[in-house]
Amino acid sequence: MEELIPKIGLEIHLELQTKTKLFCPCKNDPEETEPNRNICEICTGQPGVLPVLNKQAVIYAYSLAKALKMKVNYKSEFARKNYFYPDLPKNYQISQYEYPLGEQGIFYLVRENLEKKVRIRRIHLEEDTGRNLHFGNYSLVDFNRSGVPLIEIVTEPDLRSAEEVEIFAEELVLLIRHLGISSADAEKGQIRFEANVSLAPGESLGTKVEIKNINKIKSLVEAVKYEIGRQKELILKGEKIVQETRGYDENKKITFSQRWKEEAEDYRYFPEPDLPPLIIDEEIEKNALYVETPGEIKMRFKKEYGLDYKFSQILVLEKERVYFFEETLSELRKLLSDPDLSLKLLINFFINDFIGFLEKYGLEIRRENITPHEFAHLLYLYSQNKISSKIVKEALELGIKGEMKVEDVIKEKEMISDAEVLDKIIEEVIKEFPQSVEDYIKGEEKALEFLIGQVMKKTKGRAEPNLTRQIILEKISHAK
């Protein structure tokens, strides 16, 4: 039998970080713990009410569509998706079906051992459902989440392994956070995943099985891995794969059958009569958020700076890291004539020290504590042997914590490289330790290191080492 190749597509439901819900003025607050506090007549489906579309949600959805290089439908429509479930107060969900906001997009996956283009089939806006809370033999419904704006992102079945699924999910979450449209916090239910998995030889598609309602990337990866194994085992036994919807048991780490897969006609979609067509106008375009995707940043950094993907992956974990890195490099190249040396210096101190200190103290980059210009000036002084690497690290640590300004650390710690100043200090040391001078003349190398150490002690480590050594040797030479 030919090798069975997995074909995996994802559907991602993303809650948007707007102030209010999608069609009503109720507060959109994922932190709210008291059930049914943020509700009104509209989001609980009372008779006679009319929805009013949240413009900020449209701006966020449009921003994501542009970031994913999608064909934007400047005129799209809302539809009613009809089905009964206790947490759906109207017995239908306002969504988009035939005319979504965006279609035919591309998302680049770029990692150390992977460069892949994943097609995005569509993204559309819809409202979230409520939440069922289960207590033993009875259940209650909390409608706080009902009506919260969602973007649904649907990919083509371009992913070929659980590992690629993991990378896609991680990179998409990074893009969402770079845009600032959602925290995409899985623990708070702000992002949920569904996976469509099929196995077949070559590029043909097998019978699709959908795994629903997964709220963690780790669980998504485990579920896909299990489902690939389950389907492969059945096919090798000569059994047929049934098109169905399955759930994932996080404790047993298995998928389990829930129901036969619904088709679009089961939802009886029809145009939403209470909402006009959605028109993307100049105001929405003007207020949209425009950013590079993490993959695009990594590819650009490789082309422009020669950075490997392992390094740039650490940078793209936060948007501000990318900005801060490039601004610092620009400032440093103004100070140093050698652009390659500037890059090398910044790389040496940015990941292990700058980001290392941020992560050590659980802090974010705060420009009131340290600016790209200050960081660049620090590295410039180091390149001119005016401060040591130890002082660079100390200045970064104190600056990041906000305990001391970088310029004040430099004033206090900058190396003494004035020959006249050092000459006087060295003269004092030689007078204090004549025996060490004699010992060096007799061939004891350790005696020279001792004298240098005494100069460092008097200057609190600020004496420029090479110049200090040179002056001491000159004075000893004259003493002979």
C-alpha positions in Angstrom: 0.0 0.0 0.0 1.2 3.5 -0.8 2.2 5.6 2.2 -0.7 7.2 3.9 -0.2 11.0 4.2 -2.2 13.1 6.7 -4.1 16.1 5.4 -5.1 18.4 8.2 -7.1 21.6 8.1 -7.9 23.8 11.1 -10.9 25.9 12.2 -10.0 28.5 14.8 -12.5 30.5 16.8 -11.0 33.7 18.2 -12.7 36.0 20.7 -11.9 39.6 19.9 -10.8 42.1 22.6 -13.5 44.7 22.0 -15.0 46.7 24.8 -18.6 45.5 24.0 -20.2 42.6 22.3 -20.8 42.1 18.6 -24.4 43.3 18.3 -25.2 44.9 21.7 -23.7 47.4 24.2 -23.0 44.7 26.8 -19.5 44.7 28.3 -17.1 42.1 26.7 -15.3 41.0 29.8 -13.6 37.5 29.8 -12.6 38.2 33.5 -16.2 38.4 34.7 -16.9 35.5 37.0 -20.5 36.3 38.2 -22.8 34.4 35.8 -25.3 36.4 33.6 -24.0 39.8 34.7 -23.1 41.2 31.2 -26.4 40.5 29.4 -29.3 42.4 27.8 -32.4 41.8 25.7 -30.3 41.6 22.5 -27.7 39.0 23.5 -30.3 36.9 25.3 -32.6 36.8 22.3 -35.7 38.6 23.6 -38.5 39.2 21.1 -38.6 42.4 19.1 -34.9 43.5 19.5 -32.5 44.5 16.7 -28.8 43.9 16.5 -26.3 46.8 15.9 -22.9 45.8 14.5 -19.8 46.7 16.5 -17.5 48.7 14.2 -14.3 47.9 16.2 -14.9 44.2 15.7 -15.1 44.8 11.9 -11.8 46.8 12.0 -10.1 43.9 13.9 -11.4 41.3 11.4 -10.4 43.4 8.4 -6.9 43.8 10.0 -6.4 40.1 10.3 -7.7 39.5 6.8 -5.1 42.0 5.4 -2.3 40.4 7.5 -3.2 37.0 6.0 -3.0 38.4 2.5 -6.7 37.7 1.9 -9.0 38.7 -0.8 -11.3 41.1 1.1 -15.0 41.1 0.2 -15.7 44.8 0.5 -19.4 43.9 0.6 -20.3 40.9 2.7 -23.4 39.6 4.4 -24.5 38.1 7.7 -26.5 34.9 7.8 -28.5 33.0 10.4 -27.1 29.6 11.3 -30.0 27.7 12.8 -29.6 25.0 15.4 -30.9 24.3 18.9 -28.5 24.2 21.9 -29.2 25.4 25.4 -26.4 28.0 25.3 -27.8 29.6 22.1 -30.6 31.8 23.3 -32.1 32.7 19.9 -31.8 29.2 18.5 -29.7 30.6 15.8 -26.3 32.2 15.6 -25.6 35.3 13.5 -22.6 34.4 11.4 -21.4 34.7 7.8 -21.7 32.0 5.2 -21.9 32.5 1.5 -20.2 35.9 1.6 -17.5 36.0 4.3 -15.3 39.0 5.1 -12.1 37.4 3.6 -11.2 34.5 1.3 -8.1 32.9 -0.3 -5.3 34.0 2.1 -1.8 32.8 2.8 0.1 32.3 6.1 3.8 31.6 6.1 5.2 29.1 8.6 8.9 29.8 9.2 10.9 27.8 11.7 14.5 26.4 12.0 13.6 23.3 9.9 10.4 24.4 8.2 9.4 26.9 5.5 5.8 26.3 4.4 2.9 28.3 2.9 -0.5 27.4 4.3 -3.6 28.5 2.4 -6.4 30.2 4.4 -9.8 29.4 2.9 -11.8 32.1 4.7 -12.3 34.2 7.7 -15.6 35.5 8.9 -17.3 37.3 11.8 -19.9 35.7 14.1 -21.2 35.9 17.6 -20.1 33.5 20.4 -22.5 31.3 22.3 -23.1 31.2 26.0 -21.5 28.6 28.3 -23.1 25.5 29.9 -22.1 24.9 33.5 -22.5 21.3 34.8 -23.3 20.5 38.4 -23.7 16.7 38.9 -27.1 15.8 37.5 -28.1 19.3 36.3 -26.8 22.1 34.2 -27.1 25.9 34.2 -26.4 28.4 31.4 -24.2 31.5 31.7 -24.9 34.0 28.9 -22.0 36.4 29.7 -20.1 35.1 26.7 -23.2 35.0 24.4 -22.7 37.6 21.7 -19.0 38.2 22.2 -17.4 38.9 18.8 -15.6 36.0 17.2 -13.5 35.6 14.1 -13.6 32.1 12.6 -10.4 31.3 10.6 -10.6 28.2 8.3 -7.5 26.8 6.6 -7.2 24.5 3.6 -6.0 20.9 4.5 -2.4 21.9 3.9 -0.8 20.7 7.2 0.8 17.3 7.1 1.6 16.4 10.7 0.8 17.2 14.3 4.1 19.1 14.5 3.0 21.4 11.6 -0.3 21.9 13.4 1.5 23.0 16.5 3.7 25.5 14.6 0.7 26.9 12.8 -1.3 27.4 16.0 1.7 29.1 17.8 2.5 31.4 14.9 -1.1 32.4 14.4 -1.4 33.3 18.1 1.8 35.4 17.8 0.3 37.2 14.8 -3.0 37.9 16.7 -1.0 39.3 19.7 1.2 41.4 17.3 -2.0 42.9 15.9 -3.4 43.4 19.4 -6.9 42.2 18.5 -7.0 39.6 21.2 -4.8 38.1 24.0 -5.7 34.6 22.5 -5.5 33.2 26.0 -6.6 29.5 25.7 -7.0 29.2 29.5 -9.7 31.9 29.3 -11.4 30.4 26.3 -10.4 33.3 24.0 -9.2 30.9 21.3 -10.6 27.4 20.5 -9.5 24.9 17.8 -11.2 22.3 15.6 -9.2 20.0 13.4 -10.3 18.2 10.3 -8.1 15.1 9.8 -8.0 12.6 6.9 -5.5 10.1 5.6 -4.9 9.0 2.0 -2.0 8.2 -0.4 -0.3 11.0 -2.3 -2.2 14.3 -2.4 -5.7 12.9 -2.5 -8.1 13.5 0.4 -9.5 10.8 2.6 -12.7 10.7 4.6 -12.6 13.8 6.9 -13.1 13.5 10.6 -13.6 16.7 12.6 -12.3 17.0 16.2 -14.3 19.7 18.0 -13.9 22.2 20.8 -10.2 22.0 21.8 -9.0 24.9 23.9 -5.3 24.3 24.2 -2.5 24.0 21.6 -1.1 21.1 23.6 -4.4 19.3 23.5 -4.8 20.1 19.8 -1.5 18.5 19.0 -2.2 15.4 21.1 -5.7 15.0 19.5 -4.4 15.2 16.0 -1.5 12.8 16.7 -4.0 10.3 18.2 -6.5 10.7 15.3 -3.8 10.1 12.7 -2.8 6.9 14.5 -6.4 5.8 14.9 -7.3 6.3 11.2 -4.1 4.7 10.0 -4.7 1.6 12.1 -8.3 1.3 10.7 -7.2 1.7 7.1 -4.5 -0.9 7.4 -7.1 -3.3 8.8 -9.2 -2.7 5.7 -11.9 -0.8 7.6 -13.7 2.3 6.5 -13.3 5.7 8.1 -16.7 7.2 9.1 -17.2 10.9 8.5 -18.1 12.1 12.0 -17.5 14.7 14.7 -15.3 13.5 17.6 -14.3 15.1 20.9 -11.0 14.9 22.7 -10.6 13.4 26.2 -7.6 15.2 27.8 -7.3 12.7 30.6 -7.3 9.5 28.4 -5.7 11.4 25.6 -8.0 9.8 23.0 -10.6 11.1 20.5 -14.2 9.8 20.9 -17.2 9.7 18.7 -19.9 12.4 19.4 -22.2 12.5 16.3 -22.4 12.2 12.6 -20.9 15.2 10.9 -23.4 17.9 10.0 -23.4 19.4 6.6 -24.0 23.1 5.8 -27.6 22.4 4.8 -28.3 21.0 8.3 -28.0 24.5 9.6 -30.5 26.0 7.2 -28.5 29.2 6.5 -30.4 32.2 5.2 -29.5 35.9 5.1 -29.9 37.8 8.4 -33.0 40.0 7.8 -32.1 42.4 10.7 -28.7 43.5 9.4 -27.8 45.3 6.2 -24.8 44.1 4.1 -21.4 44.8 5.7 -19.5 47.4 3.7 -15.8 47.9 4.2 -15.3 51.7 3.8 -12.4 54.1 3.9 -12.9 54.7 7.6 -12.4 51.0 8.4 -9.3 50.8 6.1 -7.9 53.9 7.7 -8.3 52.5 11.3 -7.1 49.0 10.5 -4.0 47.6 12.1 -1.1 46.7 9.7 1.7 44.4 10.8 4.1 41.9 9.3 3.4 38.3 10.2 6.0 36.5 12.4 7.0 34.4 9.4 7.5 37.5 7.2 9.6 39.1 9.9 11.8 36.1 10.2 12.3 35.8 6.4 13.1 39.6 6.2 15.6 39.3 9.1 17.3 36.5 7.4 17.5 38.4 4.1 18.5 41.8 5.6 20.6 40.8 8.6 21.5 37.2 8.0 19.8 36.1 11.2 19.0 32.5 11.6 15.4 31.5 12.4 16.3 30.2 15.8 17.4 33.7 16.9 14.6 35.6 15.2 12.0 33.2 16.7 12.9 34.6 20.1 12.5 38.1 18.8 9.0 37.6 17.4 7.6 36.2 20.6 6.8 39.8 21.4 6.2 42.6 18.9 8.1 45.2 21.0 11.2 43.0 20.9 11.3 43.3 17.1 10.8 47.1 17.1 13.4 47.5 19.9 16.0 45.3 18.2 15.7 47.2 14.9 15.7 50.6 16.5 18.7 49.8 18.6 20.6 48.5 15.6 19.8 51.6 13.6 21.1 53.8 16.5 24.2 51.7 16.9 25.0 51.9 13.1 24.9 55.7 13.4 27.7 55.5 16.0 29.8 52.8 14.5 31.0 52.9 10.9 31.0 49.1 10.6 27.4 47.8 10.2 28.5 44.2 10.6 30.2 44.9 13.9 27.1 46.7 15.1 24.9 43.7 14.3 27.4 41.3 16.0 27.6 43.4 19.1 23.8 43.7 19.4 23.2 40.0 18.8 25.8 39.2 21.6 23.9 41.2 24.2 20.3 41.2 23.1 19.1 37.6 23.6 21.2 36.3 26.6 21.4 39.6 28.5 18.6 42.0 27.5 15.8 39.5 27.0 17.4 37.3 29.6 17.0 40.0 32.3 13.4 40.8 31.1 12.4 37.1 31.5 14.3 36.7 34.8 12.3 39.5 36.4 9.1 38.9 34.5 9.1 42.3 33.0 8.2 43.8 29.6 10.3 46.3 27.7 9.6 49.8 29.1 11.2 52.6 27.2 11.0 55.0 30.1 13.6 52.7 31.8 15.8 52.0 28.8 15.7 53.3 25.2 17.2 52.0 22.0 19.5 55.0 22.0 20.8 54.3 25.5 21.3 50.6 24.6 23.2 51.5 21.5 25.4 54.1 23.3 26.2 51.4 25.9 27.4 49.0 23.1 29.3 51.8 21.4 31.3 52.5 24.6 32.0 48.8 25.0 33.3 48.7 21.4 35.7 51.5 22.2 36.9 49.7 25.3 35.5 52.4 27.6 33.4 50.0 29.6 33.6 46.2 30.1 31.1 43.6 29.2 30.4 43.2 32.9 29.4 46.9 33.1 27.2 46.6 30.0 25.3 43.7 31.7 25.0 45.6 35.0 23.7 48.7 33.2 21.2 46.6 31.3 20.0 44.9 34.4 19.6 48.1 36.5 18.0 49.9 33.6 15.5 47.2 32.8 14.4 47.1 36.4 14.1 50.9 36.6 16.6 51.1 39.5 19.2 53.2 37.8 19.4 55.1 34.5 21.9 53.7 32.0 23.7 57.0 31.7 24.2 57.1 35.5 25.7 53.6 35.5 28.0 54.7 32.7 29.2 57.8 34.6 29.8 55.7 37.7 31.4 52.8 36.0 33.0 54.1 32.8 36.6 53.0 32.4 39.5 55.3 33.1 41.4 55.5 29.9 43.1 58.8 30.5 46.9 58.0 30.6 47.7 60.9 32.9 45.1 59.8 35.5 46.2 56.2 35.4 49.9 57.2 35.5 49.4 58.9 39.0 47.5 55.9 40.3 50.1 53.4 39.0 52.9 55.5 40.5 51.2 55.2 43.9 50.9 51.4 43.5 54.6 51.0 42.5 55.7 53.0 45.6 53.4 50.8 47.8 54.6 47.5 46.4 58.3 47.8 45.5 58.8 44.1 46.2 56.3 43.1 43.5 58.3 45.3 41.0 61.5 43.5 41.9 59.8 40.1 41.6 58.6 40.8 38.1 62.1 42.0 37.1 63.3 38.6 38.3 60.9 36.9 36.0 57.8 36.3 38.1 54.8 37.0 35.8 52.3 36.7 38.7 53.8 39.9 40.2 52.6 41.9 37.1 49.1 40.6 37.5 49.2 41.5 41.2 50.2 45.2 40.4 47.4 45.4 37.8 45.0 44.0 40.4 46.0 46.7 42.9 45.4 49.4 40.3 41.9 47.9 39.7 41.3 47.9 43.4 42.1 51.6 43.7 39.9 52.5 40.6 37.1 50.1 41.6 37.7 48.1 38.4 37.5 51.1 36.2 41.1 51.2 35.0 41.4 50.3 31.3 43.2 47.0 31.4 45.4 47.2 28.3 46.5 50.8 29.0 47.2 49.9 32.7 49.4 47.0 31.7 51.3 49.1 29.2 52.0 52.0 31.7 53.1 49.5 34.4 55.5 47.8 32.0 56.9 51.1 30.8 57.6 52.2 34.4 59.2 48.9 35.4 61.3 49.1 32.2 62.6 52.5 33.3 63.2 51.2 36.8 65.6 48.6 35.5 
